[in-house]
């Protein structure tokens, strides 16, 4: 996969650095906001309180829904406390506070018809950042290993994600099998797969990896 560079603050800013909604073309290239759901504050319409990468809280409001339909929508999209939300393609634009606003703070408002463009990763934002950084480091390591571990008769061998064993089948394959969930984690045996799932923490990371791949590709 080609993981994004989250250290680039121009592409992945905090909420306070987002452009304001000014009626311009919402399809133009704009920053991507990454935030974690802190609480569900739905009263009359679906409203979530999120915190961004700098722990700044803000409201995410879905327009066009009443309370009952809004609750059903949030549940259907797994938009619940602890999940990571990705807003891109023009959705990450601040809306100035309304005159009757009690908080007096800007918010993000998703217009009806674009609510399904809000992307979700079932995991904490901190872990999403850690896994993406690991992927970026693994890309550099993989290029190095390709030179060190391949010969004229074998493809890149790779390593078991549980025990670290170097693969390499007689048929020229890696000799490792991939996790059927995310397709990224690799193991040399069933025992290592179980170990990776429980002791290695892949049970939680698998969903995060799948979400990252769904959004940014392999």
CORWO-V239292 format. One record per residue. RES is the residue in one letter. PHI is phi in whole degrees, 0 to 359 (999 if undefined). OMEGA is omega as a letter, one per 30 degrees, with the letter a starting at -180 (999 if undefined). D_LAST is the distance of its C-alpha to the last C-alpha in Angstrom with 2 decimals. Layout:
# CORWO-V239292
res: (RES,RES)
phi: (PHI,PHI)
omega: (OMEGA,OMEGA)
d_last: (D_LAST,D_LAST)
This chain:
# CORWO-V239292
res: (X,X,X,X,X,X,X,X,X,X,X,X,X,X,X,X,X,X,X,X,X,X,X,X,X,X,X,X,X,X,X,X,X,X,X,X,X,X,X,X,X,X,X,X,X,X,X,X,X,X,X,X,X,X,X,X,X,X,X,X,X,X,X,X,X,X,X,X,X,X,X,X,X,X,X,X,X,X,X,X,X,X,X,X,X,X,X,X,X,X,X,X,X,X,X,X,X,X,X,X,X,X,X,X,X,X,X,X,X,X,X,X,X,X,X,X,X,X,X,X,X,X,X,X,X,X,X,X,X,X,X,X,X,X,X,X,X,X,X,X,X,X,X,X,X,X,X,X,X,X,X,X,X,X,X,X,X,X,X,X,X,X,X,X,X,X,X,X,X,X,X,X,X,X,X,X,X,X,X,X,X,X,X,X,X,X,X,X,X,X,X,X,X,X,X,X,X,X,X,X,X,X,X,X,X,X,X,X,X,X,X,X,X,X,X,X,X,X)
phi: (999,248,293,287,262,291,284,280,287,287,272,232,279,275,302,296,262,287,290,270,285,233,87,285,303,286,266,291,294,224,297,253,256,244,209,246,288,263,198,254,248,298,235,257,216,301,223,247,259,244,236,272,297,258,67,275,276,202,263,244,246,259,281,87,241,272,300,296,292,294,297,296,296,301,292,293,263,61,275,226,307,98,283,260,249,244,240,216,55,89,281,273,230,288,247,298,296,285,298,267,290,284,280,70,248,291,214,245,234,262,292,301,104,243,297,280,275,288,256,232,242,281,179,288,301,302,289,300,299,296,291,297,296,295,298,296,291,292,298,294,294,298,297,291,294,301,282,276,253,255,226,293,253,232,279,304,280,78,226,291,284,260,251,85,298,284,278,136,273,295,275,93,277,288,80,249,243,267,300,286,278,261,73,247,297,234,224,265,202,297,298,291,296,296,298,294,290,265,291,277,81,289,303,276,290,302,295,295,298,299,296,298,295,300,277,251,82,278)
omega: (l,a,l,l,a,l,l,a,l,l,a,a,l,a,a,a,l,l,l,l,a,l,l,a,a,a,l,a,l,a,l,l,l,a,a,l,a,a,l,a,a,l,l,l,a,a,l,l,a,l,a,a,l,l,l,a,l,a,l,a,l,a,l,l,l,a,a,a,l,l,l,a,a,a,a,a,a,l,a,a,l,l,l,a,l,l,l,l,l,a,a,l,a,l,a,a,l,a,a,a,l,a,a,a,l,a,l,a,a,a,l,a,l,a,a,l,l,a,a,l,a,l,a,a,l,a,l,l,a,a,l,l,l,l,a,l,a,l,l,a,a,l,l,a,l,l,a,a,a,l,a,a,a,l,l,a,a,a,l,a,l,a,l,a,l,l,l,a,l,a,l,l,a,a,l,l,a,l,a,l,a,a,a,a,a,a,a,a,l,l,l,l,l,l,l,a,a,a,a,l,a,l,l,a,a,l,l,l,l,l,l,a,l,a,a,l,a,999)
d_last: (2.80,5.81,7.67,10.84,14.21,16.24,19.27,19.68,22.34,22.65,19.23,19.37,23.13,25.34,27.19,30.31,28.67,27.31,29.08,31.67,31.72,34.25,33.95,31.97,29.28,26.58,23.95,24.18,21.56,22.20,20.87,18.50,20.36,19.10,21.85,22.92,25.41,28.73,31.07,31.93,34.92,35.33,38.98,39.51,35.91,32.50,32.12,29.77,30.34,27.24,27.06,24.87,23.62,27.28,28.64,30.17,30.90,30.86,31.24,28.74,30.87,30.06,32.76,34.48,34.59,37.61,37.52,37.37,34.67,32.71,32.72,31.54,28.66,27.50,27.75,25.88,22.83,23.08,24.02,25.96,26.95,24.38,21.27,19.11,19.29,17.21,19.42,18.44,19.56,23.09,23.46,23.80,27.40,30.30,33.39,36.70,38.79,41.30,44.99,45.50,42.55,43.77,40.97,41.20,37.52,34.80,32.16,29.16,30.05,27.82,29.83,30.37,28.03,25.01,24.77,21.91,19.77,19.93,16.67,17.04,15.43,17.85,18.55,20.39,19.26,20.28,17.97,14.96,16.00,16.56,13.26,11.38,14.11,13.70,10.09,11.58,14.48,12.76,11.24,14.91,16.25,14.19,15.63,18.98,18.84,18.11,21.40,23.23,22.31,22.31,25.55,26.87,26.59,23.37,19.67,17.77,19.13,16.93,18.51,19.19,17.85,21.31,23.88,22.20,23.61,22.41,21.41,22.66,24.10,27.14,25.42,23.02,20.10,18.71,21.06,18.62,17.23,14.12,14.58,14.93,13.95,10.50,9.81,9.15,12.81,15.05,18.80,21.82,23.99,24.57,26.49,23.67,21.36,24.15,24.71,21.11,21.20,24.53,25.44,21.98,20.99,17.96,19.76,19.09,15.75,14.18,14.63,13.35,10.02,9.81,10.95,8.58,5.52,8.28,9.29,6.87,3.78,0.00)
